[in-house]
Amino acid sequence: MRASLGASRRHVLRQLVLESLVLSAAGGLAGAGIAIAGLSLWRQFGPADFPRMDEAAFDLRVFAFAVGVTLTIALICAAVPARSAVRAQGAAAGVRRSTTTRRERAMQHAFVTIQVTGALVLLVCMGLVVRGFGELERVDAGFTPAQALSMQLSLPPQTYTDAANIERFYNALRVRLEELGGIRAAGVVSLRPLSGLLSTMDVAFPDRPSPPSDEVPQAHFRIASAGYFAAAGIPIIAGRPFLDSDASRRRPVAIVSQTFASRHWPGVPAVGRAVQTVESRPSPPMEVVGVVADVKQFGLDGSPTADLYVPLPQMPASQAALLAARTFWIVRSDEARSLVNRLPDVVHGVDPDVAAASIQTLEDVVESSIAA
């Protein structure tokens, strides 16, 4: 229309570019505002240890990138109508050929189709992400994260060389923890739930013939103390938890997970059955005294594992060095978060050479697993 009224090609192009710049700038400013607000909301309500969150910032580099993208989009969006305007100016009396009109309409329809399709793909993908995140939050981890703390200890290897020394440290620290008050349960485990750490061991059953060497069953092996299952909030499905009376010179006992029990004793009670660990040779038969819920050991989206727990005083001699190098304490208290800064002093009061690290609530452990 402006071309028909006598506007020059330069004026028409300038108007089209300015219109595109105004629209692109409005979109760029809106996007920048959403980005800044989104970062602020995520820092306030998102997981505290979300990966690389400390590097995320709307700084000058991001601003320069946003300006560059905005200008580029403005020029691209101005190019198509500018091309049509130039053609219109060259057409006699402002009349266009019908073939040109069809081509332009096809380009417009294709452009709109690409925009709508891209938006739908993004919305569908984002919806799947949100749904998957919600499903992860509803997964039963097999333990109760609320009001519980996790603490990793590393014991000096030259001092804690065997199970007896480790047990003495455990008993002394448990007494100190009970003196704090408000501690409902405390216990030790060799590998904490959702730690992602693997420890497997061959198992055997004394009432069954030995399988072929390539079919020896394995279990995810854990060493646990009396009080661990109560501290972690792991439900006892059948039988009982470990007790202080499960000492080194008493009859060997074990606790298995629900998956372990259903895999090796399908349809019959597992409590009262016997199982052995196999290293260089089978251990003495251990009586299964309890069955506990399946615990997510690697990730909330992981499959259930066949877990075998043995009491701390009855651990295999070969496991003492590994347990001293890495031991996880679980403490359950109504004021769990307030204990984060106090636990290292309690540990050092028992042995100043013991290193305490990774003190965090089990809720933070679950959030870290979801964040990954």
N, C-alpha and C positions, 0 to 999 in steps of 0.2 A: 504493500500500500504506500509506504513512504517512497519506495523507488518510483512508483507511478506518479507520485506528487512532485518528483524532481529531486529527491535526496540523493546525494552522491554515494558512490559505493563505500567510500571511507566513512561517511556518517552512519550508514547502515551497519557496517561491521563494528564500529565503535559502540553503537547502541547494543548490539547483540552480545558483545564481550562484556559490557558493563552489567547487563541483565544477568548473565551467567555468573559474573563475579559476585553480585549481590546475593544470589541464591546459594552459591557455593560457600561464601563467607558465613551466611547464616547457618548452613549445615555444619561447617567447620567449627563455629563457635558453640553450637549445641553439642556436637561431639566432644569438644574439649571440656565443656561443663560436665557432661555425663562421665567422662573419664576421671576427672578430678573428684567428683562426688562419689563415683564407684570405688576409687582407691581409698577414700576416707572411710566409707562404709565397710569395706572389706577389712581394713585395719582394725576397725572397732568391733566387728561382729564375726569376722572370719577366724580360722584356726591361727593361733599365735605363731606357730612354726611352719606356716605354709611355705613351700620351697621357693627360695629366691625373692620372697616378698620384700626383704630389706633393699633389694636393688630396684624395685618398681617405683617410679616417680615420674610425675609430669614436669620435666625440667626443660631447659632451653633447647636441648637436642630434640625432644619430643615435639616441642612447640614449632621448631623450624621444620621438622618433618611434616607436621600437620599443615603448616602454611604452604609448603611445597606441594602437598597432595591437593590442597584446596585450589591452588592456581592451576595445576595440571588439569583437574576435573573441569574447572571453569573454561579453559581453552578447548578441551575436548568437546564439552557440551555446546560451545559456541560455534564449533567448526561446521557441524551439519547444517544448522539453519543459515549460517553464513554462506555456505555453498549454494543453498537454495536461493538465497537473496541475490547472489551474483548471477545465477542463471535467470532469475526473474527479470533483473535489469537488462539482460541481453535479449530477452524475448520481445518480440514485436508487440507493441500495444498491451504488454502485460499478459498476453495469452500464452499458455504453456501447452506443450504437446501432451496427449493423453498417456503416452508411454512413460514420460517423465513423472507424471502424477502417480501412476501405478507403482513405479519404482520407489518414489518417496514414501508412499503409504506403506509399502512392504518393509522399508527400512524402519519406519516408525513403529510398526507392529512388532518387528523383530526386536527392536530396542526395548519396548515395553515388556515383551515376553521374557527377555533375558533378565530384566530387573526383577520381575515378579518371581521368576523361577529361582534366581539367586536368593531372594529374600525368603522364599519358602524353604529352600534347602538349609539356610542358616537357622531358621526357626525350628525345623524338624530336628536338626542336629542338637541344637541347644535344649530342646525339649527332652531328647534322649539322655543328654548329660544330666539334666536336672532329675529326671526319673531314676537314672542309675544312682545318683548321689543319694536320693531319698531312700532307695532300697538298701544301700550300704548302711545308712544310719539306722535302719530297722533290723539289721542282721543281729542275731543273738551270738555274741562273742563267746559264750560259755562261761563267762565270769561277770562279776558285778563291779563296774569301774567306779561307781560313786563312793565317795568317802574312803578311798584307798590310795596309798602311796607306794611307789616302786623306787628302790634304791639299789644301785649296783655297787658291790664291794669287791676289792681286789686284795687278797691276803698275801703277805710276804711269803714266798715259796720256801725260804730257808727256815721259817718258823712253823708253818703249817704244812707238814710233810705227809700227814696221814689223817684218816678219818677221825681218830680220837682227838687230835688237836683242833680240828675244824669243829667238832661237836662241842668241845669246851668253850671255844669262842662263841658259838651259837647260843649256848646256855647262858653265858655271861652277858651277852648283848640283849638277850630276851629279858633277863632280869632288869637291866637298865631301862629298857623300853617300858616295862610294866611300871617302873617307878615314876615315869612321866605322868601317868594318869590319863584317862580318856582313851587308852589303847584297848580296843575290843579284841583284836587278834593280831598276831605277828607270826610270820613263817618265812622259810627259805625255800627257794627252788633254783635248780641249776640253770634253767632257761625260762625267762619270763614269757607269758603269752604275748603274741604279736611282736616278738623280738625278731622274727625272721631267721633265727639261728637254728641250725640243723644238728641233731645228735641222734643217730640211729644205732641200734644194736640188734644182732641176731637173737632170736628167741627159739626155745624148744619146749616141748611138752612131754613130761616123763611117762605119760600113759599112751604115747603114740610112737610109732616107729620113726626113725630119722628119715627126713625127706631127701631127695637127691640134692647134690651140692648147689645146683642152680635154682633150687626151689625153696631154699631156707627162708622162712618168714622173718620179717624185721618189724621192729617197733620203734616209735619215736620215744627215746629214753629220757626220763627226767628223774632227778634226785630231789626229794621234797621232805620237809620236816613236819612234825606235828604242828598243827596250827596253820599250815600253808593254805589248805583248801578253804578254811573259814576266813582267812585274811583276804584271799583273792575272790571270795564269794563264788566258788565253784560248787554247784549243787552235788550232793551225794545221792545217787540214784538208788543204790543198793549197798547193803553192808555198812561199813563204818570208815571214818578217816584214819590217818595214822595217829597213834597215841605215843605218849612219852614212854610207855612200857614196851614199845617196839624197839628194844635195845639191840646192841650188836650181838649179845650172847643169847638172845631169845630166838624163837623159831623165825625163819625168814618169811617176810610177808611182802605183798605188793598190792597196788591199786591200779586198775586199768580203766581206760576210757570206754564209753559206750560203743564206739566203733570197733575197738579192739575186742570187746566182749562179743558183739554180734558177729564179728568176722571169724573168731576162733571157736566160739561156743554158741552157734545159732540155735535159737529156740530153747535153750536150757540156761539156768542160772549160772553166772560166772563165779559168784562168791563160793568159796570152798574148793575151787579148782586149783591146779598147780601149774606154774609156768617157770621156765628157767631162762636166764640170760646166757649167751654163748660168746665167749671171747676165744681164748685158746682151747678151752674146754667148757662144758656146761657147768653152770653154778648149781649149788644145792637147790632143790625145788622150793619155790616160794608160794605160799598159799595166798590166793587172791582174797583179800578181806573187804574189798569195796570196789564199786563201780561209780565213776564220776561222769559228769556231762562232758561232751566233746568241747574242746577249747580251740579257738582259732589261734594257732601258733605262728602262722606266717602272714596272713592278711585276712581281712573280713570277707574277701571274695574267694578265699581258698577253700578247698575241699576238706572234710573232716579227716583227721589223722588218727591212726591207731597208737594211742599213748600208753606207755608203761611207766608207772611211778614206783620207786623204791624208797624206803625211809632213809633219812640221812645217816643214822648210826649203822645201817646195814649196806651202805654203798660199796660197790666193788673197789678193791684197792687201787685198781688202775685209774679210777675216776677222781681220786683225791687231788692230784695236781691240777686237773682241769677245773674242779670245783673251787679250789683256792684261787685260781687265776680269775675266775668270774663267778660271782654268786649274786643272786637277786633276792633282796628282802622285800616282802610285801607287808605293809602295816595298814591296818584298818582302824580308823578313828573318826569320831564325829567332827573333829577339827583337823582334817588331813592337811589342808593347805597351810595351816599355821605351823605345821611340823617341818616344812621343807628346810627352813634355815636352822632348825634345832637338831636334826638328825646327825649331821656331821660331828657335832660336839659330843653327842652320845656315843658314837662309834669311836672317836678318838679317846674318850674316857675309858674304854675297854682296852684299846690298843692303838697308840698314836701312829703306828706304822701302817695301819690299814687305810687304804685309799677309798673314799666314798665319792661316787660320781653318778650322773644321770638320775638325780632325785626329781621325780615328777609324779603327778597324780596319774592314776590309771585312766582317768578321763582324758588327760592330755595324750596318753599313749594311744587311745582309740582315735582321737582327733588327728594325730600324726599319721596313723594308718590310712585314714580317709583322705587326708591331704595328699599323700603320695598317689 
